Structure formats: structure tokens, C-alpha cells
Amino acid sequence: MPNAPSYAELRKMPMDELVQRYDQHTENRSLGIGFYREEIARREMQEETTAIRQMTRQMRNMTIVITVLTAMNIFLFLCTLSRQG
């Protein structure tokens, strides 16, 4: 029975290999597979976190653009108001 990979080795392991090892492990055992299942869940959560961070950056950028456009609109309105008065 091979030893469990170190934490660093596990982190570097490609997802395909991780799933393959999980599948091989489950063929002969009914217990102790939580090790690989938790790593798969962690990676899936990390992918979701990355997607959420990307959406957050997009929202920040849109907020900056809207703020700049609003400031420009106020400036143009004040310029138009001062010319009329």
C-alpha cells in the first residue's frame, strides 16, 4: 500500500491524476477515501472563488466607469447652467 502524498505533492497534482487516484483507491477500499474527496471539493471551491473574484473585479471596474461618467455629467450640467445664468 503506497503512502499518502505529501501536502505539497497533493497541491501540485493535476485534477485528472487526483480523480484517477481517487477512483483507484475506491476500487479496493470502502473507507479512507475522504482524503481525495476533500481535495476535489477544495479545488472546486477554489474555482468558484476565482470566478467570484473575477466578477467582483468587473463590478469594481463598472463602478469606477459609472462614477467617472456621473462626475462628467455633473460637470457638463454645471457648465450649461452657468452659461444660461
Secondary structure, DSSP 8 states (H G I E B T S, - for coil): ------HHHHHHS-HHHHHHHHHHHHHH-SSSTHHHHHHHHHHHHHHHHHHHHHHHHHHHHHHHHHHHHHHHHHHHHHHHHHHH-
